[in-house]
Amino acid sequence: MAREYIARDPRTGRALRKSSSKEDSDIRALLPISGTWEVIPRSDILKLASGELEMLDLPRTSGGGFARRKDGIRALNRVFESEIEIAHSILLDCLDDDSESIRATALESMPSFSLRKHEGLIRCLSDRLTDDSDEVREEAMNSLIKMAPVFPSGCEEVLRRELRHKVEKHRKSAFAALKSTSQRWAETGCLHIDELIREEDVDLRRRASSILRVLATKGGAEGWDLIGWCLEDEDAEVRRRASKTLNSLAGAEPRIAAILVEVAMSDDDAAVKKSAIAALKKLNMESPRVSRMVIDGARDRDYELRKACIGLLSIILSGTELRETAKELLRQETRIDLRKRLESLSTDLEMEGTEEQKNSFLAPLEHVPDEEENAPDLKMVGGIMKGEHHKDKLSRPESEGGT
């Protein structure tokens, strides 16, 4: 039986933990495209894949038609358990075949077969990524994207090389593989990004910072450090991409987000500040740190940041403190719309507002019944006018009425 693969940290040798405790039992993403290989009888797969059988006539009950060697290679993951070793040997031979199309087909079969026996396959994948054939190299890139999340430590060196490849196609597919790997194995993602953001090549730093959104809530302290370093990068685009993690981080880790938002608020780039503002609005306004950030932001030179922070003043302050702060800010504010807002915050409407505004603070008066409600009904009784209150009249039984 094939030995189970265990993902390990190359620096410590300890087993890596998945970002999610849920087991991934669905392997459909690793399978070749649906086709004839799915209906080949299992007893004929090895003969067809090895070339011993040139073509197989499929029964009509399976849809009919013919299956050829490529179909047999794609079907290698379906062989009986007792035939795994032979199938593994055939797949290795196909990966080194003289025919470009056979090598490419073997790469299609590799991801799904690797779940049954992976020994030697990653080395062959590495070789095929440097193949002379464009078709083979492209299929190898697709296989890397599928296999890197399944074998993070096994594909580590291959991925490290491909991430720094000079050819755009290779680099793009490698970063797609890194992103999907980071979603499942946050530790591996942090390891690669930690190396990439130290590179002089700004393209590597930009691409790496884009993946930080995946690690913002999964990467723990190591992931937060990476975001902080990228927010201090000399390249504005790197900082912009890193700042996009702040919104989700504010919901998951507000205390950490508050520290990083403070860094982003002092940035000169408008896009970074915009992301910081969006995250700031999600933070706990009762926190002294956040309150100080809002007051400081209300004094900032950037109009959008001032506007957002002035809008939050009534949340963190009240009463005399709010009015005094608004008056202080009003002395240096030049924008008309912000001055109007500050003027309204600095005015005590209960004392200085219009008559209507003052009245709105008064408690409503208690209801006083009209005099007519309590006025007695007068009628002649024995030549004398006598009064009877409405309520007495209504409550008196009819049997007691006078004559």
N, C-alpha and C positions, 0 to 999 in steps of 0.2 A: 504494500500500500504506500502511496506517495506520502512523504514527510510533510507535516503541517508547517506552513510558513508563519513565522512570528516576526512582526515588524519591530526593529530595535533601534535605539538611538546610537548612532555610530560613535559618539563621544563617550558614552557611559556603558553601552552594552545592555542597558535596561530596556525591557519591552515598552513600546509606545502605547499610550492609551488613546482610544478613539474619542473624537469630539462628541459622539453620540453613543449611548449605550445600546441602541437598537441595532440588531444584526442585519446586514444587507444580504438578504437571501435571493433577491431578484438579479439574475445574471443576464437578462435580455439585452442590456446595453453592451455586453461583451461579445455577443454572438454575431456571426456574419449576417449579411442581409439575407432575408428569407428567400428561399429558392429550392431547387431540386434536392439539395443535400439533406433536407429535413425528412424526406420520405425514402431515402435509400435504406434497404434492409440492413440491420446492424451486422449481420453475418458477412456482408459483402463490402463493408467500408474499408477494411485494411487492404483487400485485394485491389480495390479501385484506387486508393490513395497511393499505394506503392507503385502502381503502373503495371502490376501483374495482370490486371484486368483492364483492357483498353476502354471498353464501353459496356454499360449495363442497361438492359432493356427493362424498364420499370413496369410493373403490372398496372392494368387499367384501374384497379381498385385504389391505387395510389396516385392516380392522375395520368398515368402513362408517360410516354416520352423516353428519353435516354439520359443517363447520368454518365459523366466522364470523370477523368482523374481529378480535375479541380473541384468537382462536387464532392468527391471522396475525401479530399484534403480538408475541405470546409466542415465535413461531418465527423472529423476525428474525435471531437469532444463527446460524441454519442456512443463510442465503443463500449463493449462490456468491461467490467472491472478487471477481469482476468487478462484483458488485452491492452491495458494501459501502457505497459513497458514497451511493447512492440509499436504502439501508436506514437509514443513519445520519440522513439528512434526514427520512425518514418518522418515525423514532423521536422526533426533536426536535419535530416537529409534533404528535405524539401526546402528548408531555409537556406541551404548551401547549394541548391540546384543550379545548373548552368543556365536554365531558362529564367528570364526575367519574370514572366507571368507566373511561373510556379513559385518563385520566391515571394512574389507579391501575394499570391493566394495563401501561402503558408502563414504570412503575417496576418491575414484576415482571421485565420483559425487560431492563432497563438493566444489572444486574450482569454477566450473561453476555455481552451484546453489547459491553460496555465493554472486554472483552479483545481485541476485533477493532478497535474504534475508539472512543477515550474522549473526544476533544475535545468540549467543550461540555456533556458529560453531568453533570459534577460541579456545574457552575453551575446546571443545571436541577434537580438533586437538592437543592441549597441552597434554591432557590425553592419547591420542593414541600414542604419541611419547614415552611414558613410558610403552606401552603395553607389555604383556608377550610374545606375538607372534612376531616372526621375520618378518613374512609376513605383519602384520599390521603396525609394526614400519617402515618398508621400504616404504610402501605406504603413511604413514604419512609424511615421509621425502620428498617424491615427491610432496605431497600437499603443504608442507611448501614452497618449491621452487616456486611453482606457485602462492601461495597466499600472500607471503611476499611483493612482489612489488605492489600488489593491495591494501593491508591493512597494510601499513608500521607501523603506531602507534599501531594498534591492535595486530600485531604479534611481537611487539618489545621485550616484556619480554620473549616470547617463543624463539625468535631468540637469545636473549642474553644468555639464558641458553644453547641452542644447540651449539652455537659457542664455548663454553667452555667444551663441553661434552668430556668425556675420551675416548669414542668409536670413532674410526677413521671415520666410515661411517656417524655417526651423525655430526661430526665436518665438514667433507667434504661437505655434503649436505647443512649445515647451511651457510658455506662460499659461496657456489653457490647461495643460496638465498640472501645473503648480496650483492653479486656482482650485481645481477639483480635488487635488490632494489636500489642500489646506482646509477644505470644508469637512473632510473626514478625519484628518490627522493634523490638528492645529500645531503640535510641536514641530512636525516636519516643515510646515509652512513657515513658522517663525524662524527656523534654522536657515532656510534658503533666503528669506527676505532680509534677515540680519546681515547676511553676506552681500546681498545685492545692493542695499542702500549705502554701502560703503564704497561701491565702485565709482570710478571717475566717469564712466559712461553714463550720461544723464538719462539716456533712453532706458537703461536698466533700472535706474532709480525710479523713474516715472512709472514704468510698468509694475514694479514691485509695490509701489505705494498704492496702486489701484487695488491690489489684492488685500490691503489692510482692512477693507470693509468686511471681508469674510472673517477676519480674525478679531475684530473689535470686541465681540461678545464671547468669543471662544478661546482666544489666545492667552487669557489671564494676564498676569503681571508682565510677562515677556512681550505679549502683544501690545500692551499699553506703552511700554518703553519704546517700541518700534514706532508707534504713532507719534510719540513725543519727539523722537529724533527727526522724523520726517517733517514735523511742523517747524523745525529749525533748519531745514535744508536751505541751501543758497538758491536753489531753483524754485521759482514761484509755482510752477506746475506741480512739482512734487508736494509742496505745501497745500495746494488746492485739493489734490486728490486725498491727502491725509486728512484734511479738515472735513471731508464728507463722512468720515466715520463718527464725528462728534454727536450727530443727531441720534443715532442708534445707541451710542454709548451713554448718552444722557438718560435714556430710559432704563438701561441695564445696570450701569455703574455710575450713579450720579456724582459720587464724591470724586472719583477719578476724572469724570468728564469735566467737573468744575475746574480742576487744575489745568486741564488741556485747553478748555475754552478760554481761560485767562491768557494763556500763551497766544492763542489764535486771535484774540481781540486786539492784541498789540501789534499784529502784523500790518504791513503797509499795503498788502494786496487786498483789493475790494472783494474778490471772490472768497478769500479765506475768512474775511470778516463777516460776510453774508452767512457762511456756514456756522460761524461762531454765534451769530445772533439767533439763528434758528434753534441751536442747541441751548442757548442761554434761556430761552423762553420755556424750555421743558424742565429746567432745574428747580430745586426747592428754594423758593424765595425767602423762606424763613432762615436759611443758612446765613450766618454773618459774612462768610466769604462771598457768597452770591450777592448779598445786599451791597457790599462794598464794590463789587464789580459793576453793578448797575449804576451806582452813584458816580464811579469813575468814568464809566462809559458815557454818561450824560454830559461829561465835560470834554469828550474826545473831539478831535478835529474832523473826523469822518461824519458826514451828515446822517447817513443811514444808521450808523451805530448810535449817534446821539438821539435820533428820533425813536429808535426802538427802546433805548434805556429810559428816556423821558416818559414813554408810554407805560413803563413798568414801575415808575416811582410811586404811584398810588397803591401799588400792591405791597411794597416793602415798607412804606412810611405812611403815617397818618397824623392828623391834628396839626399841632404847632410845628412839629419836626418837618412835616411835609411842606408846610407853607414857607418855613424859613429856608429850606433847601431849594425850593422853587424860586424864591426871591433872589437867592444867591446866584443860581444858574441864569436867571433873567438878566442880570447885569452884563453878562458876556455873550448872550445869545443874539444873533443877528438875523436869523431866518424868521420870516414873518409867521409861518405856520407853527413853528416851535415856540415862538414868543407868545402866541395866543394860548397855546396849551399850558405853558408855564404860568401865564397870568391867571388862568382859571384855577390852577393848582395853588397859587399863592394867595388867593382871595378867600377870606372867611365869609362864605355866603350867608351864614346865620346872622352875621353882624354887618357886613358891608354889601350884601347883595341887594337886588331890587326888592320891592315890597312883596311881590309874588314869591321870590326865592326865600325871603325871610319867613313868610307865612307857611311855606312848605315844611319848616322845622317845628311849627307849633303843633301841639297835640290836639286832636279833634275834640270839639265840645261835646258834652253829654247831651243826650236828647231830652228836651223839655217839652212836655205835652202842651198843646194849645189850650187856652182858657175855655174855649167852647166845649172841649172834651169834658171838663169838670163842671160846666155851668148847669144849674138845676133846671128841670122842666117845671114850669109854673102852670097850675090849673086850679079851677074853682072847686072848692070842697065846702059845701054848706055855706056858700057866700063868702068864703075866705080864700085868698090865694095861698096855696101851699106849694113848696118846692120839692122836687124829687130828682136826685142825681141819676144820671144815665145808668151808672153801674148798679145802683140800687133797684132801678126799674127793671133792668135786664135780669137781675138775679132773683127778683121776687117771683114766687110761683103765681101762676094765673089764678089759682083758687083763692089767693089772698087779696086780689084786686078790690078797690073800694067801689061804692055805688055813687 
